[in-house]
Amino acid sequence: MAGHKALRGQLLYFVDDPASAGEDAWVHHADGIIWIENGLIKLADDAERVLPQLPGGTEIEIYQHHLLVPGFIDTHIHYPQTEMIAAYGERLLEWLETYTFPVESKFDDPGYAGEIATVFLDELLRNGTTTALVFGTVHPESVDAFFNEAQRRNLRMIAGKVMMDRNAPDYIRDEAEQSYRDSKALIQRWHGVDRLQYAVTPRFAPTSSDRQLELAGRLLREHPGVYLHTHLAENPEECAWVAELFPQAKHYLDVYDQAGLLTRRSVFAHGIHLCDDSCKRLSDSGSAIAHCPTSNLFLGSGLFELDRLTEQGVNIGIGTDVGGGTSFSMLQTLADAYKIQQLRGRKLDPLRALYLATLGGARALDLEDKIGSFRSGCEADLIALDLHATPLLKFRTDRCSSLFETLFVLNTLGDDRAIAQTWILGEVVHRRGMA
């Protein structure tokens, strides 16, 4: 029937955070049906409840050894760094100078930016990521190219032009007033168009002057509903540098706070080295932290205190942080998140991990009413995770005795091969094994 489709298999989605709601946080149907109507979730429930309600002639696709979950949400990633993923041997500040800035300098070329945007979005969908909060470069062309490609695919994406007017090579810097004008024009051109939204994007405090940060705050005030996306307290050397550059600030987060950059739609990547006052301000403002475990390990940045920020009420999502992160796969990223907590003597259970990659990400982005769940009215962005994707995964999951165990095995052994299909607004955009 036109406008209707149904997917039948094992369903899992979240309605709350397992850290606070326990077993009431998730909904699991061993034999369920997702009924999609005009790109939205009409109903997701046990098959026996949905079948009598389906319109006559609705085709039902069956997934026998799969887990159907909402699409992954990546709360921090750099699309221009796609070509430099897995660059060797530096910590954060040296890594930026050695690899990042030279690569990003090429994005004033719209053709080149469009080529990388295509590869980047292909990789996201192949890995089951349906929404991301994305860094561009200082060049407005980088954002236009990204949004053009995302719009063509009907994706829900958030992105912005980097603002960076000091402490970087001349060839990759902008200027405070010009970055304000460029960002304003991009907001007017793209924010709220189809499924696209804009993020005001100062790279991080050391590469923005006081004036540029002040103008970033003005953009947020002038355009309610846009996002703020930047980095925070990723690396000890970086934190020491911020203290030198901004002696009037109480701490790193206070630099952003004084500029008016803490809002419900502010997302700060990393947040590893935070004081108690910083955590309280994040919580009070409704701002979010994007935890980027793969990147934190790769760059030697530190171990994220997940339990501490959770207890203080801070919104938390998961970010792959490509290219500091080494994989587009959210499953591989969650595997590293588990290992970080193990190193801290803590545990991250697989249900909480999947929450952080789906509904937790939606909450961090203030999009809980649209994505990250199978509640009625949500957008039908979802994935089919194949529990038999590899011989080892099949061998192991066939011997699992609980949903908890199955999810942990999937989080630990899974990668892009586990993404059998990806749907955007109910339409298949990736099917494993097909170009």
C-alpha positions in Angstrom: 0.0 0.0 0.0 1.4 3.4 -1.0 3.0 5.2 2.0 2.8 2.2 4.2 5.5 -0.5 5.0 6.2 -2.9 7.8 9.4 -4.5 9.1 9.1 -7.6 11.3 11.9 -8.9 13.6 13.4 -8.3 17.0 13.0 -4.7 18.0 14.8 -2.6 20.7 14.6 1.1 21.5 14.8 3.4 24.5 12.4 5.7 26.2 14.7 6.8 28.9 18.3 6.6 30.3 19.0 3.2 31.9 21.2 5.0 34.4 18.2 6.5 36.0 15.2 4.4 34.8 16.7 0.9 35.0 14.7 -1.7 33.1 11.9 0.7 32.4 14.3 2.6 30.0 14.0 0.3 27.1 11.3 -1.5 25.0 12.1 -4.9 23.6 9.9 -7.0 21.3 11.3 -10.5 20.5 8.8 -10.6 17.6 7.8 -7.1 16.7 6.6 -5.0 13.8 7.6 -1.5 12.9 4.8 0.1 10.9 6.0 3.0 8.9 3.7 5.6 7.3 4.9 8.4 5.0 8.4 8.2 6.5 7.4 8.3 10.2 6.9 5.6 12.8 3.2 4.8 13.0 3.5 2.0 15.5 6.2 -0.3 16.9 4.9 -3.2 19.0 4.5 -6.9 19.3 3.6 -8.5 16.0 0.4 -9.9 17.3 -0.8 -6.4 18.2 0.3 -4.7 15.0 -0.8 -7.3 12.4 -4.6 -6.8 12.9 -4.1 -3.0 12.4 -2.1 -3.0 9.2 -3.9 -1.8 6.1 -4.7 -4.6 3.6 -2.0 -5.2 1.1 0.8 -3.9 3.3 4.0 -5.8 2.5 5.9 -7.1 5.5 9.7 -7.5 5.3 11.0 -10.1 7.7 14.4 -10.0 9.5 15.0 -13.4 11.1 18.4 -13.0 12.8 18.6 -9.2 13.1 18.0 -6.6 15.7 16.1 -3.5 14.5 17.1 -0.4 16.3 17.0 3.4 15.7 19.8 4.8 13.6 23.0 5.8 15.4 23.5 9.4 16.3 27.1 10.7 16.1 27.4 13.9 18.3 30.9 14.9 17.2 32.7 14.3 13.9 34.8 16.2 11.3 33.9 15.5 7.7 37.0 17.3 6.2 39.2 14.9 8.2 37.9 11.8 6.3 41.1 11.6 4.2 43.4 11.8 7.2 41.8 9.2 9.4 44.5 7.0 11.0 47.3 9.6 10.8 50.3 8.5 12.9 51.9 9.4 16.1 50.9 12.8 17.6 49.1 14.2 20.5 46.3 16.8 20.0 48.1 20.1 19.4 50.9 18.6 17.3 48.3 16.5 15.4 46.4 19.6 14.4 49.5 21.4 13.1 50.9 18.3 11.3 47.8 16.8 9.7 44.6 18.6 10.3 45.3 22.2 9.2 47.0 21.2 5.9 44.1 18.9 4.9 41.4 21.4 5.9 43.1 24.1 3.7 41.8 22.3 0.6 38.1 22.9 1.4 37.8 26.3 -0.3 37.3 24.2 -3.5 33.6 23.4 -3.7 34.3 20.4 -6.0 36.8 18.9 -3.7 34.5 19.5 -0.7 31.6 17.9 -2.5 33.7 14.8 -3.3 34.7 14.4 0.4 31.2 15.0 1.6 29.9 12.2 -0.7 32.5 9.7 0.7 31.8 10.9 4.3 28.1 10.4 4.1 28.4 7.1 2.3 30.6 5.9 5.3 28.1 7.2 7.9 25.2 5.3 6.3 27.3 2.2 5.7 28.0 2.2 9.5 24.4 2.8 10.5 24.7 6.5 11.5 21.7 8.5 10.3 22.3 11.8 12.1 25.5 13.6 13.0 26.8 16.9 14.4 29.5 17.8 11.9 32.5 20.2 11.7 33.2 21.9 8.4 36.3 24.1 7.9 36.7 27.8 8.0 35.5 27.9 4.3 31.8 28.6 3.8 32.2 26.4 0.7 32.8 23.4 2.9 29.4 23.8 4.6 27.5 24.5 1.3 29.0 21.3 -0.1 28.1 19.2 2.9 24.5 20.5 3.2 23.9 20.1 -0.6 24.9 16.4 -0.4 23.0 15.8 2.9 19.9 17.5 1.4 20.0 15.4 -1.7 19.8 12.3 0.6 17.0 13.6 2.8 19.3 13.3 5.9 18.9 15.0 9.3 22.3 16.6 9.7 23.7 19.5 11.7 26.9 21.3 10.6 28.7 24.6 10.7 31.6 26.7 9.4 34.7 26.7 11.7 35.5 30.0 13.3 39.2 30.3 13.9 41.0 33.7 13.8 44.2 33.1 15.8 46.8 30.5 16.8 46.6 28.7 13.5 48.5 29.0 10.2 47.5 32.0 8.0 46.2 29.8 5.3 43.5 28.3 7.5 42.5 31.3 9.6 39.5 33.5 9.2 38.8 37.0 10.7 36.3 37.6 13.5 33.9 40.0 11.7 34.0 38.0 8.5 33.4 34.7 10.2 30.3 36.3 11.8 29.0 37.5 8.5 29.8 34.1 6.8 28.1 32.2 9.6 25.1 34.4 9.5 24.7 33.9 5.8 25.0 30.1 6.1 22.4 30.1 8.9 20.0 32.1 6.7 20.7 29.7 3.8 20.5 26.4 5.5 19.1 26.3 9.0 15.7 24.7 9.1 15.7 23.8 5.4 14.3 20.3 5.0 16.1 18.2 7.7 19.2 20.5 8.0 20.2 22.6 11.0 23.2 24.9 11.6 25.8 24.8 14.4 27.9 27.9 15.3 31.3 26.3 15.4 34.4 28.0 17.0 37.0 25.3 16.7 38.1 25.6 20.4 38.9 28.5 22.7 42.7 28.8 21.9 42.0 29.5 18.2 39.3 32.2 18.7 39.9 35.7 20.0 37.6 37.2 22.6 35.9 39.1 19.9 35.2 36.0 17.8 33.7 34.2 20.8 31.6 37.2 21.6 30.3 37.2 18.0 29.6 33.5 18.2 27.4 34.3 21.2 25.7 37.0 19.2 24.8 34.5 16.5 23.2 32.3 19.1 21.1 35.1 20.4 20.1 36.4 17.0 19.1 32.9 15.7 17.3 30.9 18.4 17.4 27.2 17.7 20.8 27.0 16.1 23.5 24.9 17.8 26.9 25.6 19.4 29.5 23.0 18.6 33.1 23.2 19.9 35.8 21.3 21.8 36.3 21.4 25.6 39.0 20.0 28.0 40.2 17.3 25.7 43.9 17.3 26.5 46.0 18.4 29.6 48.3 20.6 27.4 45.3 22.2 25.8 43.8 23.0 29.2 47.0 24.6 30.4 47.1 26.7 27.2 43.6 27.9 27.8 44.5 29.0 31.3 47.4 31.1 29.9 45.3 32.6 27.1 42.3 33.5 29.2 43.5 34.4 32.7 40.3 36.1 33.5 38.3 32.9 33.2 37.6 30.6 36.2 38.2 27.5 34.1 38.0 26.3 30.5 34.2 26.1 30.3 34.0 29.6 31.8 35.7 31.0 28.7 32.6 29.8 26.7 30.2 30.8 29.4 31.4 34.4 29.5 30.7 34.6 25.8 27.2 33.3 26.2 27.8 30.0 24.5 26.1 27.6 27.0 22.6 26.8 25.8 20.3 23.7 25.6 21.7 23.2 22.1 25.4 23.6 23.0 27.5 20.4 22.5 31.1 20.3 23.8 33.3 17.5 22.5 35.3 15.5 25.0 35.0 17.1 28.4 37.6 14.8 29.9 39.4 17.2 32.3 36.5 19.1 34.0 36.1 20.6 37.5 33.0 20.3 39.6 31.9 23.8 38.8 32.1 23.0 35.0 29.9 20.0 35.4 27.3 22.0 37.3 27.2 24.7 34.7 26.8 22.1 31.9 24.0 20.5 33.8 22.3 23.8 34.8 22.4 25.1 31.2 21.3 21.8 29.6 24.4 21.7 27.5 25.8 18.3 26.4 29.1 16.5 26.2 30.0 14.4 23.2 32.1 11.5 24.6 34.7 10.4 21.9 36.4 7.3 23.3 38.2 6.1 20.1 39.8 9.6 19.6 40.6 9.9 23.3 42.6 6.7 23.2 44.2 7.3 19.8 45.5 10.8 20.8 46.3 9.8 24.4 43.9 12.5 25.7 42.6 10.8 28.9 39.8 8.7 30.4 36.3 10.1 30.4 34.5 10.2 33.7 31.1 8.9 32.4 29.7 8.1 35.9 30.6 11.5 37.3 29.0 13.5 34.6 25.9 11.2 34.6 25.5 11.7 38.3 25.7 15.5 37.9 22.9 15.4 35.3 24.9 16.3 32.2 23.5 15.3 28.8 25.9 12.9 27.1 26.1 11.6 23.6 28.7 9.5 21.7 31.0 10.9 19.0 33.3 9.0 16.7 35.4 12.2 16.2 36.8 11.1 12.8 39.6 11.8 12.0 41.1 11.8 15.5 38.8 8.9 16.0 39.8 5.8 14.0 36.4 4.4 12.9 33.1 5.5 11.6 31.6 2.5 13.3 29.5 3.4 16.4 29.8 -0.3 17.5 33.6 0.0 17.5 33.3 3.3 19.3 31.1 1.8 22.0 33.7 -1.0 22.4 36.3 1.6 23.1 33.9 3.4 25.5 33.6 0.1 27.5 37.4 -0.2 27.6 37.9 3.3 28.9 35.5 2.7 31.8 37.3 -0.6 32.5 40.6 1.3 32.8 38.9 3.6 35.3 37.6 0.6 37.4 34.0 1.2 36.2 31.7 -0.6 33.9 29.5 0.5 30.9 26.8 -2.0 30.4 25.7 -2.6 26.7 22.1 -1.3 27.2 23.4 2.0 28.5 25.9 2.1 25.6 23.2 1.6 23.0 21.1 4.2 24.7 24.0 6.7 24.4 24.3 6.0 20.7 20.6 6.4 20.0 18.2 8.2 22.3 21.0 9.7 24.4 22.4 11.3 21.3 19.0 12.6 20.4 18.6 14.1 23.8 22.1 15.7 23.6 21.0 17.3 20.4 17.6 18.4 21.7 15.9 16.2 19.1 14.3 13.6 21.3 10.9 14.3 19.7 12.2 13.4 16.2 14.9 10.7 16.2 16.6 8.1 18.4 13.5 6.1 19.2 10.6 4.0 17.7 7.9 6.0 19.5 4.9 6.9 17.3 5.6 10.1 15.3 9.4 9.7 15.2 11.2 9.9 11.9 11.8 6.4 10.5 15.6 6.5 10.5 16.7 3.0 11.6 19.0 0.1 11.0 19.0 -3.7 10.9 21.9 -5.2 12.9 22.8 -8.6 11.6 23.6 -11.0 14.5 25.1 -13.4 11.9 27.2 -10.8 10.0 30.4 -12.7 10.5 31.1 -16.4 11.3 32.4 -15.5 14.8 29.5 -13.1 15.5 27.0 -15.9 14.5 28.9 -18.5 16.6 28.9 -16.2 19.6 25.4 -14.7 19.5 23.8 -18.1 18.9 25.1 -19.0 22.3 23.9 -15.9 24.1 21.2 -16.5 26.8 20.0 -12.9 27.2 19.5 -9.6 25.4 22.2 -8.1 27.7 24.7 -10.7 26.6 23.8 -10.5 22.9 24.2 -6.7 23.0 27.5 -6.8 24.7 28.8 -9.3 22.1 27.5 -7.1 19.3 29.1 -4.0 20.8 32.4 -5.8 21.3 32.7 -7.8 18.0 30.5 -5.8 15.7 31.6 -3.3 13.1 30.3 -2.0 9.7 29.6 -5.6 8.6 26.9 -5.8 11.2 24.9 -3.1 9.5 22.6 -5.1 7.1 20.4 -2.2 6.1 20.0 1.5 6.9 16.7 3.3 6.3 16.2 7.1 6.0 12.5 8.2 6.5 11.6 4.6 5.8 13.6 4.2 2.6 16.6 1.9 2.2 19.7 3.9 1.6 22.3 1.2 2.4 22.1 -2.5 2.0 25.2 -4.6 2.8 26.7 -6.2 -0.3 25.1 -3.8 -2.7 26.8 -0.7 -4.2 
